[in-house]
Amino acid sequence: MCKSTNGRRKVVISGAGPAGLLCAALLLARNNETDTTVEYDITLIDGLQDFGALSKEELAKSFRSWMLGLATHGLDAIRELPELYQNYVKGEGVELKEFNIYLGKKKISQTADDSGNVPEAFIVDRNFIVAAIARYVKEKHENDDHFTPMYLSTCQYVDYDNQRVLVRNKVSKEEIYVEYDLLIGCDGVRSTVREALIKRHSDFSCSITDIFNNFKAVHVDRPKSISSEGMSLLPDLFPCFQGIALPETGGKVNISCGFPRHLMDEVDEELKSDDYRIVAKYVKEKFKAFELVDYDDFAKQWVGQRWNQTGMVHCNYYHSSQTNIVIMGDAAHATSPSIGMGMNTALKDAQEFCNILKENKDDLSLTLPAFSEARVKEGNSLTSLAHNLYCFEKKQQMLETIHMIARSFFHKKFPSLVADHPQNMIGVRGIMLSDIFDHATKLGIIPKHRSINEKIRIEHFEKSCGMVKPCKTGSKARLIIGAVLAALATATYAAIV
């Protein structure tokens, strides 16, 4: 057991996102529990300012982020601290009561009333949740000598041999070392803490890629024709594009849409224009699902942003017993937002880590490997589901959409005979992501899409960097003729032998 001589354990948490803040709150709460064997001193490091010190108006004006789903996995993690949920998080988003799919103008709906199994979920701005948890920590522990916040500061380097991190203040530029007994990396896709595992362990495997999608998101007035409590999938809303519409507070809706990167040349030129009038005219003609309130507003937001991308991370374990380091959240399993479970999984990481810590009576030598055993399968299931439940090939993705609609219909009619579609199982209480991955694999969805997606990704890379060059006039025909002749020669040789 790692325990400092004075009975206080120094914990450094790098990253004040959902996982880092919830982990800090849970460990500080652990100090007041009767069965704790140590007292936790928490140092929280983050490069941004303290969102908990901002008003909701300041946050909404200057620090909007992605709209995300807060489902049962994340809600249950937050409810580990009942006051946090009741007094700080509840009411920050829109509770979902309806799920829709638009095929052109055709709307297919499922509501909590007629299905009985729509998972509990809220649509929230990611930074609003961060601010709510930060506000809770600030108000509960502002004068607590067990808590030291270091905002506007970044973790520059992990000296794991001496169990300390080098921290730089972004304002004063001052650098100091902060010692730790336990280091928790919640510091995102480009994690400095994860880098220490790469340097220390030759068997630590980590891959960092992007999600191979370009996308944009706009916040517009909600059309009267769509529910204020409904999430809507928008397959093929434009040629090459898949989209989603998420309700927001304040009578708004967030519409996000994107396409696999290899289809950039096939995207209609109007959507690449910098002229909002061209985009507005195009959207008014091509967007069929529902009529927007203000096409100019949509178009101005569209041209005012670049194509967004985000990262994806896979790791084969999430801890180092030799250095007392653990990673969670995006540092361990950054992913595509396509299934809306990234923040939920990060919050669940924090809850699971603290629960495993309690089960093992604060013994890190038992807790760290147990955390990897419990969460690596969930983190990698998350990234694979988000990446491969959808197919980069347009025709196959349309077939999968039809498959989802058909399977959902027949499962509802004959639940004992037809298994549900994996998409409908995401976010349901009691169903782990690894269970859904197993189900999607046995249905053949994951193997089929993974094969297609990886082939497309590799071919795109080889062409984009010049490894494979465009065929010149006549060269394709020569290649085909050469292949035919080679096949004939092989067949002739086989016959002779």
C-alpha positions in Angstrom: 0.0 0.0 0.0 1.2 3.5 -0.9 0.8 5.7 2.1 2.7 8.7 3.1 4.2 8.8 6.7 1.7 11.3 8.0 -1.3 9.4 6.8 -2.1 11.8 3.9 -1.8 10.7 0.3 -0.8 13.3 -2.3 -2.9 12.9 -5.4 -2.3 15.0 -8.5 -5.1 15.1 -11.1 -4.0 16.5 -14.4 -7.1 17.8 -16.3 -10.2 19.4 -14.9 -12.7 17.9 -17.4 -15.6 15.7 -16.4 -13.5 12.7 -15.3 -10.9 14.8 -13.4 -13.4 17.0 -11.6 -15.6 14.0 -10.6 -12.6 12.0 -9.4 -11.5 15.0 -7.3 -14.9 15.4 -5.8 -15.2 11.7 -5.0 -11.7 11.4 -3.4 -12.4 14.5 -1.3 -15.7 13.0 -0.2 -13.7 9.8 0.7 -11.9 11.8 3.4 -15.2 12.0 5.4 -16.0 8.3 5.1 -15.6 6.1 8.2 -13.7 3.3 6.5 -11.0 5.4 4.8 -7.4 4.4 5.7 -5.8 7.6 4.4 -6.6 11.3 3.9 -6.4 12.5 0.3 -4.7 15.8 -0.6 -5.9 16.7 -4.1 -4.0 19.0 -6.4 -6.1 19.7 -9.6 -4.2 21.1 -12.6 -5.8 22.5 -15.7 -4.7 24.9 -18.4 -8.1 26.7 -18.6 -9.7 29.0 -16.1 -12.0 27.7 -13.4 -15.4 27.3 -15.1 -17.0 27.0 -11.7 -16.2 30.7 -11.0 -18.2 31.8 -14.1 -21.8 32.7 -14.2 -24.1 30.8 -16.6 -24.3 33.9 -18.8 -20.5 34.2 -19.1 -20.2 30.5 -19.8 -22.9 30.6 -22.5 -21.4 33.6 -24.1 -17.8 32.7 -24.3 -17.3 29.0 -23.6 -19.8 27.0 -25.6 -18.7 23.4 -26.4 -20.1 20.3 -28.0 -23.6 19.2 -27.3 -23.4 15.7 -25.7 -25.6 13.0 -24.3 -25.6 12.5 -20.6 -26.9 9.0 -20.3 -27.4 6.5 -17.4 -23.7 5.6 -17.2 -22.7 9.2 -16.6 -25.8 10.1 -14.6 -25.2 7.2 -12.2 -21.6 8.3 -11.7 -22.6 11.9 -10.9 -25.4 10.6 -8.5 -22.7 8.9 -6.5 -22.7 12.4 -4.9 -26.5 13.1 -4.6 -26.0 16.8 -3.8 -23.9 17.2 -6.9 -26.7 15.9 -9.1 -29.7 17.5 -7.3 -28.2 21.0 -6.7 -25.7 21.5 -9.5 -26.2 19.2 -12.6 -29.9 18.7 -12.7 -31.5 21.2 -15.1 -28.4 21.9 -17.1 -29.7 20.1 -20.1 -32.8 18.8 -21.9 -34.3 15.5 -20.9 -34.8 13.3 -23.9 -38.2 11.7 -24.3 -38.3 11.1 -28.1 -36.0 9.5 -30.7 -36.5 10.1 -34.4 -35.0 9.1 -37.7 -35.6 11.2 -40.7 -35.4 9.5 -44.1 -35.8 12.6 -46.3 -39.1 14.1 -45.1 -40.3 10.7 -43.7 -40.1 10.7 -39.9 -39.9 7.5 -37.8 -40.4 8.2 -34.1 -40.1 6.3 -30.8 -41.1 7.9 -27.5 -40.8 6.8 -23.9 -44.6 6.5 -23.7 -45.0 4.1 -26.6 -41.8 2.0 -26.1 -41.2 1.9 -22.4 -37.4 1.5 -22.9 -36.1 4.8 -24.1 -33.0 5.2 -21.9 -32.8 8.0 -19.4 -30.7 10.7 -21.1 -30.1 14.5 -21.2 -28.6 16.6 -24.0 -26.1 19.0 -22.5 -23.3 21.3 -23.4 -20.1 19.6 -22.3 -18.7 22.7 -20.7 -22.0 23.3 -18.7 -21.4 19.9 -17.0 -17.8 20.8 -16.4 -18.8 24.1 -14.8 -21.5 22.4 -12.7 -19.0 19.9 -11.2 -16.4 22.6 -10.8 -18.9 24.8 -9.0 -19.7 22.0 -6.6 -16.0 21.3 -5.9 -15.3 25.0 -5.4 -18.2 25.6 -3.0 -17.7 22.4 -1.0 -13.9 22.6 -0.7 -12.8 26.2 -1.3 -11.5 26.4 2.3 -10.5 22.7 2.6 -6.8 22.3 3.1 -7.0 18.9 1.3 -7.8 20.7 -2.0 -5.4 22.8 -4.1 -6.7 24.0 -7.5 -4.1 25.1 -10.0 -6.0 26.5 -12.9 -4.3 28.3 -15.9 -1.5 25.8 -15.3 -0.3 22.9 -17.4 1.5 19.7 -16.6 4.7 19.9 -18.7 6.5 16.7 -17.7 6.2 13.7 -15.5 9.3 12.7 -13.5 8.0 9.3 -12.6 11.3 8.2 -11.1 10.9 10.8 -8.4 7.1 10.8 -8.5 6.6 14.5 -9.3 5.3 16.6 -12.1 6.6 19.8 -13.6 3.8 22.5 -13.7 3.9 25.8 -15.5 1.7 28.7 -14.7 0.4 30.1 -18.0 0.2 33.7 -16.7 3.4 34.1 -14.6 5.4 31.4 -16.6 6.6 30.2 -13.3 7.5 26.5 -13.1 7.4 24.3 -10.0 7.6 20.6 -9.2 4.5 19.0 -7.5 5.1 15.7 -5.8 2.5 12.9 -5.9 1.8 9.5 -4.4 -0.8 9.0 -7.1 -1.0 10.7 -10.5 -4.3 10.6 -12.4 -4.1 11.6 -16.0 -7.4 13.1 -17.3 -5.6 15.4 -19.6 -7.1 14.6 -23.0 -6.1 13.2 -26.4 -2.5 14.6 -26.2 -2.0 13.5 -22.6 1.3 14.3 -20.9 0.6 11.7 -18.2 0.0 9.0 -20.8 3.4 9.9 -22.3 5.0 8.8 -19.1 3.5 5.3 -19.5 4.9 5.2 -23.1 8.4 6.1 -21.8 8.3 3.8 -18.8 6.7 0.6 -20.2 7.9 -1.2 -23.3 4.7 -3.3 -23.4 2.4 -0.3 -23.2 0.6 0.0 -26.5 -1.1 3.3 -27.5 -2.4 4.5 -30.9 -3.6 8.0 -31.6 -5.5 8.7 -34.7 -8.3 11.0 -35.8 -11.9 9.8 -36.4 -11.5 10.2 -40.2 -14.5 12.5 -40.3 -14.9 16.2 -41.1 -17.9 17.8 -39.4 -19.6 21.1 -38.5 -22.1 22.0 -35.9 -24.6 25.0 -35.7 -26.9 26.2 -33.0 -30.1 27.5 -34.5 -33.7 28.3 -33.5 -35.7 25.1 -33.0 -38.3 24.6 -35.8 -41.8 24.2 -34.4 -42.1 20.9 -36.3 -39.6 19.1 -34.1 -39.9 18.2 -30.5 -38.1 20.2 -27.8 -37.4 16.9 -26.1 -36.4 14.8 -29.1 -33.1 13.6 -30.6 -33.2 13.1 -34.4 -30.8 11.1 -36.6 -30.5 12.6 -40.1 -29.0 10.0 -42.4 -27.9 11.3 -45.8 -29.2 14.8 -45.0 -26.8 16.0 -47.8 -24.9 13.8 -50.3 -22.1 12.1 -48.4 -23.3 13.6 -45.0 -24.7 11.9 -41.9 -26.2 14.2 -39.3 -27.9 14.6 -35.9 -30.2 17.2 -34.4 -30.0 17.6 -30.6 -32.3 19.8 -28.5 -30.9 22.6 -26.4 -32.2 24.9 -23.7 -33.5 28.3 -24.7 -35.5 27.1 -27.7 -32.4 26.1 -29.8 -31.4 23.0 -31.6 -27.8 21.8 -32.3 -27.4 20.3 -35.8 -24.2 18.5 -36.4 -23.3 16.9 -39.7 -20.2 15.4 -41.2 -18.7 13.0 -43.8 -15.8 10.5 -44.0 -12.7 12.4 -45.2 -12.1 10.3 -48.3 -15.4 11.7 -49.7 -14.2 15.4 -49.7 -14.1 15.6 -53.5 -17.7 14.3 -53.7 -19.1 16.9 -51.3 -21.2 19.5 -53.2 -19.2 22.6 -53.8 -21.9 24.8 -52.3 -21.1 23.4 -48.9 -17.4 24.3 -49.3 -18.3 28.0 -50.2 -17.3 30.9 -48.0 -20.4 32.8 -49.2 -23.2 32.3 -46.7 -25.8 33.2 -49.3 -24.7 30.3 -51.5 -24.8 27.9 -48.5 -28.3 29.2 -47.4 -29.7 28.7 -50.8 -28.3 25.2 -51.0 -29.6 24.2 -47.6 -33.0 25.5 -48.3 -33.2 23.4 -51.4 -31.5 20.2 -50.2 -32.4 19.9 -46.5 -35.6 17.9 -46.5 -36.1 16.7 -43.0 -37.8 19.8 -41.6 -38.0 23.5 -42.5 -35.5 25.7 -40.6 -36.5 29.0 -39.0 -33.6 31.0 -40.5 -31.5 29.6 -43.3 -29.2 32.6 -43.3 -28.3 32.1 -39.6 -27.5 28.4 -40.3 -25.3 29.4 -43.3 -23.4 32.2 -41.4 -22.5 29.8 -38.6 -21.5 27.2 -41.2 -19.1 29.4 -43.2 -17.8 31.0 -40.0 -16.1 27.7 -38.9 -13.5 25.4 -40.3 -14.1 21.7 -40.7 -13.8 20.1 -37.3 -12.0 16.9 -36.5 -11.3 15.1 -33.2 -8.9 12.4 -32.0 -9.3 8.8 -31.2 -7.1 6.9 -28.6 -6.7 3.2 -27.9 -4.5 1.8 -25.0 -4.0 -1.8 -23.9 -3.9 -0.8 -20.2 -4.7 2.2 -18.1 -2.2 2.1 -15.2 1.3 1.7 -14.0 1.9 0.1 -10.6 5.6 0.9 -10.8 5.0 4.7 -11.0 1.5 5.0 -9.4 -0.1 6.4 -12.5 -3.5 5.9 -13.9 -5.2 7.4 -17.0 -8.9 7.8 -17.7 -11.3 9.7 -19.9 -10.0 11.0 -23.2 -6.4 10.3 -22.2 -7.3 6.6 -22.2 -10.1 6.4 -24.9 -10.8 9.6 -26.8 -13.4 8.8 -29.4 -15.9 10.0 -32.0 -19.0 11.7 -30.7 -21.1 9.5 -33.0 -22.7 7.4 -30.2 -22.6 10.1 -27.5 -20.9 8.0 -24.9 -17.5 9.7 -24.5 -18.3 11.9 -21.5 -20.4 9.2 -20.0 -17.5 6.7 -20.1 -15.1 9.3 -18.6 -17.5 10.0 -15.7 -17.9 6.2 -15.2 -14.1 5.8 -15.1 -13.9 8.2 -12.2 -16.8 6.5 -10.3 -15.3 3.0 -10.9 -11.8 4.0 -9.9 -13.0 5.4 -6.6 -15.3 2.4 -5.9 -12.5 0.0 -6.6 -10.3 2.1 -4.3 -12.9 1.6 -1.5 -13.2 -2.1 -2.2 -9.5 -2.5 -1.8 -9.3 -0.3 1.3 -7.2 2.4 -0.4 -4.5 0.0 -1.4 -3.1 1.2 -4.7 -1.2 -2.0 -5.5 -4.6 -3.7 -5.8 -6.6 -0.8 -7.1 -4.6 0.2 -10.2 -4.5 -3.2 -12.0 -8.2 -3.8 -11.0 -9.1 -0.5 -12.6 -7.4 -1.6 -15.9 -9.2 -4.9 -15.8 -12.5 -3.3 -15.3 -12.2 -0.4 -17.7 -9.9 -1.3 -20.7 -12.6 -3.4 -22.2 -15.1 -0.6 -21.8 -12.8 2.1 -23.2 -11.9 0.1 -26.3 -15.5 -1.0 -26.8 -16.4 2.6 -26.8 -14.0 3.6 -29.5 -14.7 0.6 -31.7 -18.5 1.1 -31.5 -18.2 4.8 -32.2 -16.0 4.1 -35.2 -17.5 1.0 -36.6 -21.3 1.0 -36.0 -21.2 3.4 -38.9 -19.7 2.6 -42.3 -17.6 5.0 -44.4 -19.0 3.4 -47.6 -22.3 5.2 -48.5 -24.3 2.3 -49.9 -23.4 0.0 -46.9 -24.3 2.7 -44.4 -27.7 3.1 -46.0 -28.2 -0.6 -45.8 -27.2 -0.5 -42.1 -29.7 2.3 -41.5 -32.5 0.1 -43.0 -31.2 -2.8 -41.0 -31.5 -0.8 -37.8 -35.0 0.3 -38.6 -36.2 -3.2 -39.5 -34.5 -4.9 -36.6 -35.9 -2.3 -34.1 -39.4 -2.8 -35.5 -39.3 -6.6 -35.3 -37.7 -6.6 -31.9 -40.5 -4.5 -30.6 -43.1 -6.9 -32.1 -41.2 -10.1 -31.3 -38.7 -9.4 -28.5 -38.2 -13.1 -27.7 -37.4 -13.9 -31.3 -35.5 -10.9 -32.7 -32.5 -9.4 -30.8 -32.4 -5.6 -30.6 -30.1 -3.5 -32.7 -26.9 -2.4 -30.9 -27.7 1.3 -31.4 -30.8 0.9 -29.2 -28.8 -0.6 -26.4 -26.4 2.3 -26.0 -26.9 4.2 -22.7 -29.3 1.7 -21.2 -28.7 1.1 -17.5 -27.1 -2.2 -16.8 -25.8 -2.8 -20.3 -22.1 -2.3 -20.6 -20.4 -1.1 -23.7 -18.4 -4.3 -23.9 -21.8 -6.2 -23.9 -23.0 -4.1 -26.8 -19.7 -4.6 -28.7 -20.0 -8.4 -28.2 -23.6 -8.2 -29.5 -22.7 -6.1 -32.6 -19.8 -8.4 -33.4 -22.0 -11.5 -33.3 -24.5 -9.8 -35.5 -21.7 -9.2 -38.0 -21.9 -5.4 -38.0 -18.5 -4.7 -36.4 -16.5 -7.1 -38.5 -18.1 -6.0 -41.8 -17.8 -2.2 -41.1 -14.3 -2.5 -39.6 -13.1 -4.3 -42.8 -14.6 -1.7 -45.1 -13.6 1.3 -42.9 -9.9 0.2 -42.5 -9.6 -0.5 -46.2 -10.9 3.0 -47.0 -8.8 4.7 -44.4 -5.6 3.0 -45.6 -6.3 3.6 -49.3 -7.0 7.3 -48.6 -3.7 7.6 -46.6 -1.7 5.9 -49.4 -3.2 8.2 -52.1 -3.1 11.4 -50.1 0.7 11.1 -49.2 1.7 9.9 -52.7 2.4 6.3 -52.1 -0.2 5.4 -54.7 -0.4 7.7 -57.7 -3.4 8.4 -59.9 -3.6 6.2 -63.0 -2.6 7.9 -66.2 -4.6 7.5 -69.4 -4.4 3.9 -70.6 -2.5 2.6 -67.5 -5.6 1.2 -65.9 -6.4 -0.9 -69.0 -2.8 -2.1 -69.1 -3.0 -3.2 -65.4 -6.2 -5.1 -66.1 -4.8 -6.8 -69.2 -1.6 -7.7 -67.3 -3.7 -9.2 -64.4 -5.7 -11.3 -66.9 -2.5 -12.5 -68.6 -0.9 -13.4 -65.2 -4.0 -15.3 -64.3 -4.0 -17.3 -67.6 -0.3 -18.0 -67.1 -0.9 -19.3 -63.6 -3.8 -21.5 -64.8 -1.7 -22.9 -67.7 1.2 -23.7 -65.3 -1.1 -25.5 -62.9 -2.6 -27.6 -65.8 0.8 -28.6 -67.0 2.1 -29.6 -63.6 
